[in-house]
């Protein structure tokens, strides 16, 4: 025998006169509808150029020379970045190289 799911209070009017539907809740008093708790999203997986999974705190090495945008400097192949941080966006890696903050794409690095 399964225990019935506890009905939440309506987030709009805070009353507990709630109707349970298959995919959502509905308040019988004010008519407000909201989704049941969705399944948690899978964690984002970031892979380097050779397919290794990267995590926060890893060290990576550049696999090719990269020009720095807005500068005449070049990051050389083999340059190491320690203690990386994974972020959302086009450039998945935040790190510091030679004391300067950088944003790198994972396709240009391999795990050290």
FIFIMAR-885373 format. One record per atom (N, C-alpha, C, O): residue in three letters; x, y, z. Coordinates in steps of 0.2 Angstrom, whole numbers, plus 5000, padded with zeros to 4 digits. Example, Ala and Ser with C-alpha at 12.3 -4.5 7.8 and 13.67 -1.06 7.14 Angstrom:
2
ALA506649725039 ALA506249785039 ALA506649845039 ALA507149835042 SER506449895035 SER506849955036 SER506450005039 SER506750065040 
# end
This chain:
112
UNK500449945000 UNK500050005000 UNK500450065000 UNK500950075004 UNK500450104995 UNK500850164994 UNK500450224998 UNK499850234999 UNK500950275001 UNK500650325004 UNK500450384999 UNK500850394994 UNK499950415000 UNK499750464995 UNK500150524996 UNK500450545001 UNK500250554990 UNK500750614990 UNK500450674993 UNK499850684992 UNK500850714997 UNK500550765001 UNK500450824996 UNK500850834991 UNK499850854997 UNK499650904992 UNK499950974995 UNK499850985001 UNK500251014990 UNK500551074992 UNK499951124993 UNK499451124990 UNK500151184996 UNK499651244996 UNK499751274989 UNK500351274986 UNK499251314987 UNK499251354981 UNK499751404982 UNK499751444986 UNK500251414977 UNK500751474977 UNK500451534976 UNK500651594978 UNK499851544973 UNK499551604971 UNK499051634977 UNK499151684979 UNK498651584980 UNK498251614985 UNK498351574992 UNK498051594997 UNK498851534993 UNK499051494999 UNK498551455002 UNK498651425007 UNK497951444999 UNK497451395001 UNK497651325000 UNK498051314995 UNK497351275003 UNK497551205002 UNK497051164999 UNK497051104999 UNK496551194995 UNK496051164992 UNK496351144985 UNK496151184980 UNK496751094984 UNK497151084978 UNK496951014975 UNK496850964978 UNK496851014968 UNK496650954964 UNK497350934961 UNK497650964958 UNK497450864962 UNK498050834959 UNK497850804952 UNK497350764951 UNK498250824947 UNK498150804940 UNK498850764938 UNK499250764942 UNK498850724933 UNK499450684931 UNK500050724931 UNK500550704933 UNK500050784927 UNK500650824926 UNK500650884930 UNK501150924930 UNK500150904933 UNK500150974936 UNK499650974942 UNK499250924943 UNK499651024946 UNK499251044952 UNK498751094950 UNK498951134945 UNK498151094952 UNK497651154951 UNK497351174957 UNK497051124961 UNK497251234959 UNK496951264965 UNK496151264963 UNK495951294958 UNK495751234967 UNK495051234966 UNK494751304968 UNK494151314966 UNK495051344972 UNK494851404974 UNK494951464969 UNK494451494967 UNK495551464967 UNK495751524962 UNK495851504955 UNK495851544951 UNK495951434954 UNK496051414947 UNK496751414945 UNK496851394939 UNK497251434949 UNK497951434947 UNK498151364946 UNK498051314950 UNK498551354941 UNK498851284939 UNK499651294939 UNK499951344937 UNK499951244941 UNK500751244941 UNK500951174941 UNK500651124943 UNK501551164938 UNK501751094936 UNK501951054943 UNK502151094948 UNK501950994942 UNK502250954948 UNK502950954947 UNK503250984942 UNK503350944953 UNK504050944953 UNK504350904947 UNK504150844946 UNK504650944942 UNK504950904937 UNK505550864939 UNK505850884944 UNK505750814935 UNK506350774936 UNK506950824936 UNK506950864931 UNK507450814940 UNK508050864940 UNK508450854933 UNK508450794930 UNK508650904930 UNK509050904924 UNK509650864925 UNK509950874930 UNK509950834920 UNK510550794920 UNK511150854921 UNK511050904917 UNK511650834924 UNK512150884925 UNK512550894918 UNK512550844914 UNK512750954917 UNK513050964910 UNK513750934910 UNK514150934915 UNK513950894905 UNK514550864904 UNK514950904899 UNK514750914893 UNK515550924901 UNK516050964897 UNK516650914896 UNK516950884900 UNK516750904889 UNK517350854887 UNK517850894884 UNK517750944880 UNK518450874885 UNK519050914881 UNK519150884874 UNK518650854872 UNK519650904871 UNK519750894864 UNK519750814862 UNK519650794857 UNK520050774867 UNK520050704866 UNK519550664870 UNK519550604869 UNK519050694872 UNK518450664875 UNK518450644883 UNK518050614885 UNK518950674886 UNK519050664894 UNK518550714897 UNK518450774895 UNK518150694902 UNK517650734905 UNK518050784910 UNK518450754914 UNK517850844909 UNK518150894914 UNK517750914920 UNK517150904919 UNK518050934925 UNK517750954931 UNK518051014934 UNK518651024933 UNK517651044939 UNK517951104942 UNK518651084946 UNK518651034949 UNK519151124945 UNK519751114949 UNK520251074945 UNK520851064947 UNK520051044939 UNK520551014935 UNK521051054932 UNK520951114932 UNK521651024929 UNK522151064926 UNK522051044918 UNK521950984917 UNK522151094914 UNK522151084907 UNK522751114903 UNK523051154906 UNK522851084897 UNK523451104893 UNK523151124886 UNK522751094884 UNK523351184884 UNK523151204877 UNK523451154872 UNK524051134872 UNK523051134867 UNK523251094861 UNK523451134855 UNK523751094850 UNK523351194855 UNK523551234849 UNK523651304851 UNK523451324857 UNK524051344847 UNK524151414849 UNK523551454848 UNK523151444843 UNK523351494853 UNK522751534852 UNK522851614853 UNK523251634857 UNK522651654848 UNK522651724848 UNK522251754853 UNK521651724854 UNK522451804857 UNK522051834862 UNK521651884858 UNK521951934855 UNK520951884859 UNK520551934856 UNK520752004858 UNK520752014864 UNK520852054854 UNK520952124856 UNK521652134858 UNK521852184861 UNK522152094856 UNK522752094858 UNK523252064853 UNK522952024849 UNK523852074853 UNK524352044849 UNK524651984852 UNK525051954849 UNK524451974858 UNK524751914862 UNK524451844859 UNK523951844856 UNK524851794860 UNK524651724858 UNK524851684864 UNK525351684867 UNK524351634866 UNK524451584871 UNK524751524867 UNK524451504862 UNK525251504869 UNK525651454866 UNK525351384867 UNK525151364873 UNK525451334862 UNK525251264863 UNK525651244869 UNK526251254870 UNK525351204874 UNK525651174879 UNK525651214886 UNK525851194891 UNK525351274885 UNK525251314891 UNK524751284896 UNK524251254893 UNK524851284902 UNK524451244907 UNK524051294911 UNK524251344913 UNK523451274912 UNK522951314916 UNK522751274922 UNK522451214921 UNK522851294928 UNK522651254934 UNK522051274937 UNK521851334936 UNK521751234940 UNK521151254944 UNK520551284940 UNK520351344942 UNK520351254935 UNK519851284930 UNK519151284934 UNK519051244939 UNK518751324931 UNK518051324933 UNK517551314927 UNK517651354922 UNK517151274927 UNK516651264922 UNK516051304922 UNK515751314928 UNK515851344917 UNK515351384917 UNK514851374911 UNK515051344906 UNK514251404911 UNK513851394905 UNK514051454900 UNK514251504902 UNK513851434894 UNK514051484888 UNK514451454883 UNK514651394883 UNK514651494878 UNK515051474873 UNK515751454875 UNK515951404872 UNK516051484879 UNK516751464882 UNK516551434889 UNK516351464893 UNK516651374889 UNK516451334895 UNK516951334901 UNK516751314906 UNK517551354900 UNK518051354905 UNK518351424907 UNK518451464902 UNK518251444913 UNK518551504916 UNK519251484920 UNK519251434923 UNK519751514919 UNK520351504922 UNK520851564922 UNK520651614920 UNK521451554925 UNK521951604925 UNK522551574922 UNK522751524924 UNK522851614917 UNK523451594914 UNK523951654915 UNK523751704913 UNK524451644918 UNK524951694919 UNK524651754923 UNK524851814922 UNK524151734928 UNK523851794932 UNK523351834928 UNK523051874931 UNK523151814922 UNK522651844918 UNK522051804918 UNK522151744916 UNK521451824919 UNK520851784918 UNK520651774911 UNK520751814907 UNK520551714910 UNK520351684903 UNK519751644902 UNK519551614907 UNK519451644897 UNK518851604895 UNK519051564889 UNK519251594884 UNK519051494890 UNK519251454885 UNK518651404882 UNK518251394886 UNK518751384876 UNK518251334874 UNK518651264875 UNK519251254875 UNK518251214877 UNK518451154879 UNK518751114873 UNK519251074874 UNK518651134867 UNK518851094861 UNK519651114860 UNK519951084856 UNK519851164863 UNK520551184862 UNK521051164868 UNK521651184868 UNK520751124873 UNK521151094878 UNK521151024879 UNK520650994877 UNK521650994883 UNK521550924885 UNK521750924892 UNK522150964895 UNK521450874896 UNK521550864903 UNK522350854904 UNK522650804901 UNK522550884909 UNK523250874911 UNK523350814916 UNK523950804918 
# end
